[in-house]
Amino acid sequence: MTSHDPFSVLDPRAAGVLRRLHSANDRQLPRILLRLAGDLPALALGRPRRSSAAPDGGMDDAFLALGREQAAFCYAQARAVRARRIVEFGTSFGVSTIWLAAAVRDNGGGTVIGTEMVPAKAERARAHVREAGLADQVDIRTGDACETLRELDGPVDLMLNDGFPDAALDVLRLVAPSLRPGAVVITDNVGVMRGDYADYVGWVRDPAHGFVSVRVPYKGGTEVSVRVA
């Protein structure tokens, strides 16, 4: 069987930057797992993590990026809905931002509105986006997402919800009125952090809130929700 190269959907410039960043993320993972060691029993039992009250979690220098195939899936979803305006909660160093911006550009143009709490991470993300040749498609806002995402200036076609778990539902509720019918919300880590995301999943799967939502098997479980009402 021929192996699939997830970067094959990208132009060479963006692909080159992303190969390097994903490799850096891979090298960092053992150290990140050590930091999370105290949370492993809770994660295994599907309970909220002990450290969930700390927004940064001591991760100011961490990529915390989507996996390659998972990111390519996000790119494909953005292309499928012909996304022109995307919201990203949890930009970090800009790995997923580049994937989403490439999709927006390939759809004919638009904007990825990213938000990142840590100023130094936001600056590095902007530098990576420029290096990938996608600065014209990206607006990275620094600060609390519940403030930076209040003004979205039009309908949103796709949202990547990949920031601090305790804020995931608040941020979705904030953005939801701007999500057009057929918009997609992709939420990372809901399988790995079942306890942290229990309220989020319960809300997004309640038909009263206007979504159809399913789990796909990336990184232990990624929630994909479609705005239907």
C-alpha positions as CSV (number, residue, x, y, z in Angstrom):
1,M,0.0,0.0,0.0
2,T,1.3,3.4,-0.9
3,S,1.7,5.7,2.1
4,H,-0.1,9.0,2.0
5,D,1.8,12.3,2.3
6,P,-0.6,14.7,4.2
7,F,1.5,17.7,2.9
8,S,0.8,16.9,-0.7
9,V,-2.3,19.1,-0.6
10,L,-0.2,22.2,0.1
11,D,2.1,24.4,-1.9
12,P,5.8,23.8,-1.5
13,R,6.5,26.9,0.6
14,A,3.8,26.2,3.2
15,A,4.6,22.5,3.2
16,G,8.2,23.1,3.9
17,V,7.5,25.3,7.0
18,L,4.9,22.8,8.3
19,R,7.2,19.8,7.9
20,R,9.8,21.6,10.2
21,L,7.2,22.7,12.7
22,H,5.5,19.3,13.0
23,S,8.9,17.7,13.5
24,A,9.7,20.2,16.3
25,N,6.4,19.3,17.9
26,D,7.3,15.6,17.7
27,R,10.6,16.2,19.5
28,Q,8.8,18.1,22.2
29,L,6.1,15.6,23.0
30,P,8.1,13.4,25.5
31,R,8.7,16.5,27.6
32,I,5.1,17.6,27.4
33,L,3.9,14.1,28.5
34,L,6.2,14.4,31.6
35,R,4.5,17.7,32.5
36,L,1.1,16.0,32.3
37,A,2.2,12.9,34.3
38,G,0.2,14.0,37.3
39,D,-3.0,14.2,35.2
40,L,-2.7,10.7,33.6
41,P,-4.9,8.9,36.2
42,A,-7.7,11.4,35.8
43,L,-7.4,11.2,32.0
44,A,-7.6,7.4,32.0
45,L,-10.8,7.6,34.1
46,G,-12.4,10.3,32.0
47,R,-12.3,12.8,34.9
48,P,-11.3,16.5,34.7
49,R,-7.6,17.0,35.0
50,R,-6.1,18.2,38.3
51,S,-4.4,21.1,36.5
52,S,-7.5,22.3,34.6
53,A,-7.8,25.5,36.7
54,A,-4.5,26.8,35.3
55,P,-5.1,28.4,31.9
56,D,-1.5,28.2,30.7
57,G,-0.7,24.9,32.4
58,G,3.0,25.8,32.2
59,M,2.8,25.4,28.4
60,D,4.0,28.8,27.2
61,D,6.8,27.2,25.3
62,A,4.8,24.2,24.0
63,F,3.6,23.7,20.4
64,L,0.5,21.5,21.4
65,A,-0.1,21.2,17.7
66,L,-2.6,19.0,15.7
67,G,-1.1,15.9,14.2
68,R,-0.3,15.9,10.5
69,E,-3.3,13.8,9.4
70,Q,-5.6,15.6,11.8
71,A,-4.4,19.0,10.4
72,A,-4.9,17.7,6.8
73,F,-8.4,16.7,7.8
74,C,-9.1,20.3,8.9
75,Y,-7.7,21.6,5.6
76,A,-10.0,19.2,3.7
77,Q,-13.0,20.3,5.8
78,A,-12.3,23.9,5.1
79,R,-12.1,23.2,1.4
80,A,-15.3,21.2,1.5
81,V,-17.3,24.1,3.0
82,R,-15.5,26.6,0.8
83,A,-14.5,28.5,3.9
84,R,-13.7,32.2,3.5
85,R,-13.8,33.1,7.2
86,I,-12.4,30.8,9.8
87,V,-12.1,31.2,13.6
88,E,-9.3,29.4,15.5
89,F,-9.3,29.3,19.3
90,G,-5.8,28.4,20.5
91,T,-3.3,29.5,17.8
92,S,-0.2,28.6,19.8
93,F,2.8,28.7,17.3
94,G,0.6,28.8,14.2
95,V,0.8,25.2,12.9
96,S,-2.9,24.7,12.4
97,T,-3.2,28.4,11.4
98,I,-1.0,27.7,8.4
99,W,-3.1,24.7,7.3
100,L,-6.3,26.7,7.6
101,A,-4.9,29.8,5.9
102,A,-3.7,27.6,3.0
103,A,-7.3,26.3,2.6
104,V,-8.8,29.8,2.7
105,R,-6.3,30.9,0.0
106,D,-7.0,27.9,-2.1
107,N,-10.7,28.6,-1.8
108,G,-10.2,32.0,-3.4
109,G,-9.2,34.2,-0.4
110,G,-10.5,35.2,3.0
111,T,-9.3,35.3,6.6
112,V,-8.3,33.0,9.5
113,I,-9.0,34.8,12.7
114,G,-6.7,33.3,15.3
115,T,-6.5,34.0,19.0
116,E,-3.7,33.3,21.4
117,M,-3.4,34.2,25.1
118,V,0.4,34.2,25.3
119,P,1.9,37.3,23.5
120,A,5.3,35.5,22.7
121,K,3.5,32.6,21.2
122,A,1.3,34.9,19.1
123,E,4.4,36.6,17.8
124,R,6.1,33.3,16.8
125,A,2.8,32.3,15.1
126,R,2.8,35.4,13.0
127,A,6.4,34.8,12.0
128,H,5.7,31.3,10.9
129,V,2.6,32.4,9.0
130,R,4.7,35.0,7.2
131,E,7.4,32.4,6.4
132,A,4.7,30.2,4.9
133,G,3.6,33.1,2.6
134,L,0.1,33.3,4.1
135,A,0.2,36.6,6.1
136,D,-2.5,38.1,3.9
137,Q,-5.0,35.4,5.0
138,V,-4.4,35.6,8.8
139,D,-5.4,37.9,11.6
140,I,-3.9,36.7,14.9
141,R,-5.4,38.4,18.0
142,T,-3.6,38.4,21.3
143,G,-5.6,38.0,24.6
144,D,-8.6,36.2,26.1
145,A,-10.6,34.6,23.3
146,C,-13.8,35.6,25.0
147,E,-12.8,39.2,24.3
148,T,-10.8,39.0,21.1
149,L,-13.5,37.1,19.3
150,R,-16.4,39.4,20.1
151,E,-16.1,41.2,16.8
152,L,-16.0,38.8,13.8
153,D,-17.4,41.1,11.0
154,G,-19.4,38.6,9.2
155,P,-20.5,34.9,9.0
156,V,-18.0,32.2,10.0
157,D,-17.7,29.1,7.8
158,L,-15.5,26.9,10.1
159,M,-14.1,27.0,13.6
160,L,-11.2,25.1,15.1
161,N,-11.7,24.9,18.8
162,D,-8.3,23.9,20.2
163,G,-7.6,26.2,23.1
164,F,-7.8,25.7,26.9
165,P,-10.5,23.0,27.5
166,D,-12.3,24.9,30.3
167,A,-13.0,27.8,27.9
168,A,-14.0,25.7,24.9
169,L,-17.8,25.9,25.6
170,D,-17.7,29.6,26.4
171,V,-15.8,30.4,23.2
172,L,-18.2,28.2,21.1
173,R,-21.2,30.0,22.6
174,L,-19.6,33.3,21.8
175,V,-18.9,32.4,18.2
176,A,-22.1,30.3,17.6
177,P,-24.3,33.2,16.5
178,S,-21.8,34.0,13.7
179,L,-21.7,30.4,12.4
180,R,-23.6,30.1,9.2
181,P,-25.8,27.1,8.5
182,G,-23.5,24.3,7.3
183,A,-20.5,25.7,9.2
184,V,-18.2,23.2,10.8
185,V,-16.7,23.2,14.3
186,I,-13.7,20.9,14.9
187,T,-12.7,20.4,18.5
188,D,-9.5,18.7,19.5
189,N,-8.7,16.5,22.5
190,V,-12.3,15.6,23.5
191,G,-11.4,11.9,23.6
192,V,-8.2,12.3,25.5
193,M,-9.7,14.8,28.0
194,R,-13.2,13.3,28.3
195,G,-13.7,14.8,31.8
196,D,-12.6,18.3,30.7
197,Y,-14.9,18.3,27.7
198,A,-17.9,16.5,29.2
199,D,-20.0,19.7,29.4
200,Y,-18.9,20.8,26.0
201,V,-19.9,17.5,24.3
202,G,-23.2,17.4,26.2
203,W,-24.0,21.0,24.9
204,V,-23.0,20.5,21.3
205,R,-24.8,17.2,21.0
206,D,-28.1,18.7,22.4
207,P,-30.3,19.2,19.3
208,A,-31.7,22.3,21.0
209,H,-28.4,24.1,20.3
210,G,-28.5,23.7,16.5
211,F,-25.7,21.2,15.8
212,V,-25.2,17.7,14.6
213,S,-22.1,16.4,16.2
214,V,-20.0,13.2,15.8
215,R,-16.6,11.9,17.0
216,V,-13.8,11.1,14.6
217,P,-10.8,9.1,15.7
218,Y,-8.0,11.7,15.6
219,K,-5.8,12.0,18.7
220,G,-8.1,9.7,20.8
221,G,-11.2,11.6,19.6
222,T,-11.9,14.8,17.8
223,E,-15.5,16.3,17.8
224,V,-16.8,17.5,14.5
225,S,-20.0,19.5,14.7
226,V,-22.1,21.0,11.9
227,R,-24.4,23.9,12.4
228,V,-27.8,22.9,11.1
229,A,-30.1,25.4,12.7
